[in-house]
Amino acid sequence: MSHHYSIRNLLNIKDKNITFDENFCAEELIKGVQSKVFYGQLTYQPKACYACGHVFDDQIIKHGFKTSLIKMPSISGFHTYLKLRKQRYFCKHCHSTFTLKTSVVAKNCCISNNTKVSIALNAKDKISEKDIAMKHHVSHATVSRVIDSFYSYYQPNVHYLPKHLCFDEFKSVKIHRSLHLTLSIPLSYTRSLWTQHTKLILIRV
């Protein structure tokens, strides 16, 4: 069993195209904090140019590396980072360069997907976003963005309503009519949610 496999297992990395140096880990001072840093390299042959889509051939050549410092979940209480050297290619067909992608981190992002998942899981508990940020050594704004991105699919579709609706309570007030979907939802929220639908959508109900 190679040390590459062991380190990928430790960091929960599924991308087998990432390999690690012989001296794969050291302690570094990052943002004034003593941190664990793992040194890895990402290289493989892409199927096509990311810019023009031309199938890989001898006109797409290696063009050095781009190093990224990626925030990983903490290990033994230490801030943990992956300093990843990602292979770059130059396409002679469109005269552009591109950097290889990995499932470890999203494009143009320095926070690993595993860290984002951990943040989202912590958001289920009774803990403030500030405390989650401190636990994962990221900013409060980052925590807020991650939570919004993970739960965006719960946003209501304002362009559709079913033909038949069922309500726990129907109530008339000063503004003519207001719909209470459940007793626990505040009237102000229900009103704003309902008025997001167009008149055409409401008529179809």
Solvent accessible surface area in square Angstrom, and as a share of the most:
residue,aa,sasa,rsa
1,M,194,0.87
2,S,55,0.36
3,H,72,0.32
4,H,46,0.20
5,Y,108,0.41
6,S,54,0.35
7,I,6,0.03
8,R,31,0.11
9,N,107,0.55
10,L,101,0.50
11,L,10,0.05
12,N,78,0.40
13,I,10,0.05
14,K,155,0.66
15,D,17,0.09
16,K,164,0.70
17,N,62,0.32
18,I,0,0.00
19,T,52,0.30
20,F,8,0.03
21,D,63,0.33
22,E,157,0.70
23,N,126,0.64
24,F,71,0.30
25,C,48,0.29
26,A,43,0.33
27,E,84,0.37
28,E,49,0.22
29,L,124,0.61
30,I,20,0.10
31,K,183,0.77
32,G,63,0.61
33,V,58,0.33
34,Q,83,0.37
35,S,0,0.00
36,K,53,0.22
37,V,0,0.00
38,F,9,0.04
39,Y,46,0.17
40,G,1,0.01
41,Q,46,0.21
42,L,0,0.00
43,T,44,0.26
44,Y,60,0.23
45,Q,124,0.55
46,P,3,0.02
47,K,186,0.79
48,A,26,0.20
49,C,4,0.02
50,Y,85,0.32
51,A,66,0.52
52,C,64,0.38
53,G,47,0.45
54,H,75,0.33
55,V,107,0.62
56,F,52,0.22
57,D,47,0.24
58,D,114,0.59
59,Q,68,0.30
60,I,4,0.02
61,I,68,0.35
62,K,131,0.55
63,H,91,0.41
64,G,42,0.40
65,F,76,0.32
66,K,97,0.41
67,T,78,0.46
68,S,20,0.13
69,L,67,0.33
70,I,0,0.00
71,K,10,0.04
72,M,0,0.00
73,P,44,0.27
74,S,48,0.31
75,I,43,0.22
76,S,104,0.67
77,G,68,0.66
78,F,68,0.28
79,H,31,0.14
80,T,0,0.00
81,Y,17,0.06
82,L,0,0.00
83,K,58,0.25
84,L,0,0.00
85,R,93,0.34
86,K,29,0.12
87,Q,6,0.03
88,R,61,0.22
89,Y,5,0.02
90,F,50,0.21
91,C,0,0.00
92,K,88,0.37
93,H,75,0.33
94,C,47,0.28
95,H,141,0.63
96,S,32,0.21
97,T,53,0.31
98,F,14,0.06
99,T,30,0.17
100,L,3,0.02
101,K,111,0.47
102,T,18,0.11
103,S,79,0.51
104,V,11,0.06
105,V,10,0.06
106,A,46,0.36
107,K,152,0.65
108,N,141,0.72
109,C,42,0.25
110,C,78,0.47
111,I,20,0.10
112,S,0,0.00
113,N,53,0.27
114,N,43,0.22
115,T,0,0.00
116,K,40,0.17
117,V,66,0.38
118,S,33,0.21
119,I,0,0.00
120,A,5,0.04
121,L,99,0.49
122,N,22,0.11
123,A,31,0.24
124,K,146,0.62
125,D,86,0.45
126,K,216,0.91
127,I,64,0.32
128,S,58,0.37
129,E,57,0.26
130,K,135,0.57
131,D,68,0.35
132,I,2,0.01
133,A,6,0.05
134,M,129,0.57
135,K,114,0.49
136,H,13,0.06
137,H,62,0.28
138,V,26,0.15
139,S,62,0.40
140,H,100,0.44
141,A,54,0.42
142,T,11,0.06
143,V,0,0.00
144,S,36,0.23
145,R,148,0.54
146,V,9,0.05
147,I,32,0.16
148,D,93,0.48
149,S,71,0.46
150,F,70,0.29
151,Y,70,0.27
152,S,60,0.38
153,Y,156,0.59
154,Y,150,0.57
155,Q,130,0.58
156,P,64,0.40
157,N,92,0.47
158,V,34,0.19
159,H,140,0.62
160,Y,132,0.50
161,L,30,0.15
162,P,55,0.34
163,K,149,0.63
164,H,149,0.67
165,L,56,0.28
166,C,128,0.77
167,F,62,0.26
168,D,100,0.52
169,E,53,0.24
170,F,111,0.46
171,K,93,0.39
172,S,75,0.49
173,V,46,0.26
174,K,208,0.88
175,I,87,0.44
176,H,137,0.61
177,R,149,0.54
178,S,7,0.04
179,L,21,0.11
180,H,23,0.10
181,L,58,0.29
182,T,52,0.30
183,L,140,0.70
184,S,101,0.65
185,I,45,0.23
186,P,84,0.53
187,L,57,0.28
188,S,80,0.52
189,Y,113,0.43
190,T,2,0.01
191,R,89,0.32
192,S,54,0.35
193,L,25,0.12
194,W,59,0.21
195,T,93,0.54
196,Q,97,0.43
197,H,17,0.07
198,T,74,0.43
199,K,158,0.67
200,L,107,0.53
201,I,21,0.10
202,L,52,0.26
203,I,116,0.59
204,R,154,0.56
205,V,65,0.37
